[in-house]
Amino acid sequence: MDVSTVARVHTLAYMLEPIKVRFRKSVKINLLNIAIEGSEDEGKMLPRWLARILHANGIVEVQEQDMGIELIRVLSREKIAGEQLTTIRHDFYIGLKEFISRQQDASKDRLMVSLQDIVTLRLKKIMDYSSRLRSTSSSIMPEIEQRLSVEERALFRALYDAVSEFRGYMFGNEQRG
């Protein structure tokens, strides 16, 4: 599956995940077989898509990790790790893109610069791993894949397959995997 298809499928799953909200006011809603009831200051878990709608209408306060801070943490860890590829959440980019889409222009611009930095760093490492892996052992592949986001995993597999095919072409069948 291509990266954008993988991302779309996982974005749906991301938006269905429950997140914690705190009701700003008491409310009782029953719409299209969806019943929502909460008292002021009550905390509940709701699907992310529903929490976003209720938040936009001033009904709840969403309580989740600030993805801007998470981006800075991931970027710092990646820089400190040198050539090693650090582990990020499987939905890191999905959550980050959704977070960025909700920001104001000035904040959005700063986040996009950091996003470009992390993507550049990780792309370099992923390309390096995909080209080196074939010459070592394919048993390392699951260990590397668990460090990647869903989008990076699709990219990694495509790169790995392309490198394997190229080596097979260049060196004959004994190098194919």
N, C-alpha and C positions, 0 to 999 in steps of 0.2 A: 504494500500500500504506500502511496506517496505521502509526503510529509503533511500536506494540507488536509488530506482526507483523514489521516490519523489524528491530526489536531482537532478537526471538526467533531469526530466521534468522541474524543476525550473531553472536549469542551462541553458537550451535552452531559456527559457523566459528571463533570465538574459542577455544572449549574444545578444538577439534581442532588448533590451532596448536601447533607444538613449542616447548618452553621448556627451558632448561638446568637440569639437576639434578645434584647430587653425591650419590653413594651414601654413606650413613652406615655401612653394613655390606655385606659381600659377599652377593649374593643371586642365585638362579637360580629363576625362576618360569615355568611354562608352563601357562597356563590359558585355555581357550576359544580356542585358536589364537593366543594372544598370548604371545610368548616375551620375557621380560625377564631380562637377565643383566648383572650389574655387580659390580665389585670395590669394596671399601671405598676411599673418596676418589676414585673414578673419576667423571669428568664425562660426561654424555650428554645428548642431546636426546630428550625424550619429549613426547607430546601432553599438553597442559595438564590434561585431565581425568584422565589416568593419573597424572601427577605429583602432583595433589591427593590422590588416593587413597593413593598410596605415602607421601606426606608425612604424611598423617593416621595412618598406621600406623608411623611412625618409620623408614621404610626410606630415604627420600631427603630432602635439603634442597633446596628450590626456590630457584633463583637468578634472581630477576627484580627489576625496578624496583619500589620501594616506591610504590604508588599514592597514599598519603597525601602524600608529598613532591611527587609529580607534580601532585596537586590544588592544593597551595599555589603551586607554580610557575605553573600555568595561571591561577589566580586573580590572582596578582601581575601577570602579563603582561597579562591582560585589563583590569585596573584602570589600568595604565600606558598602555595603548593608547588610552585615551579612547573616542572614537566608533568607532574602527577595530575590526574583527572580526579577532581573531588566529586562527591556525591551530592546531587541536588534532588529535590522532590520530583516525582514523575509528572506532576502538574505545574511545575514552577513557571514555565513560560505562559501557560494558559492563564494561571492566576495573575501573573504580572501584566499580561496584555489586557486582561479585563480591568485590573486596577488602573492602569495607565489611561484606558479609555474613559474613566470616570474623573480624571484630574483636569485642573485648569491648565491653560496654555503654558505658563511659565514653569510650573511643576512638571508638566508633561514633557517639555523640552529637556529638562535636567534628567528625568528618568530615561528618556530615549538615548541620551548620550551614554549613560551607565549601561543600558541594555546593549547598545552597540559594542561597548567594551567587553562585556561578559560573553556575548556571542562570538566576538573575534577571538578571545582567549580560548574558549571552549572548542570552537571550530578547528583551530590550529591543533589542539591536543587530540581531538577526535580523528582528524585526518592522519595525524602521526600514528595513533594507535591502530587505525584500520590498515595502514600500510605495513606496520611492523608485525602485527598479529599473525599474519600468514606465514611469516618466517619463523615464528616461535611455536606456539601451541594454540589450537582452537579451543582448548578447555578453559582458557582465560576469558573467552568471549562472554559467557554469562556473568562473570565477575565485573567486567567492564560495563555491560549493558545495564546492570542494576544501579550504576552510578548516574545514568543518563535520564533525561526527561523523555517523554514519549516521542516528541519531535526529533530529538537527538538520536534516539534509538532507531528510528526509521532511516535517518541519514546515515548512521553508522552501518547499518545492515546493507544499505545500498552501496556505500563506499567499500565495505568489506567484499561484497560480491564483485564489484567492478575491479578491485585490485586483484582478487583471485582469478578472475577471467583474464585480465591482462597478463598476469604472471604465467597462467596456463598457456596462453598464446605465445608468449615469449620463450618459455622454457620447456614447453611440451606438456604432455599429460601428467608427468610425475609431480608437478607443482600444483595441480588443480585440487580444489577441495570441495 
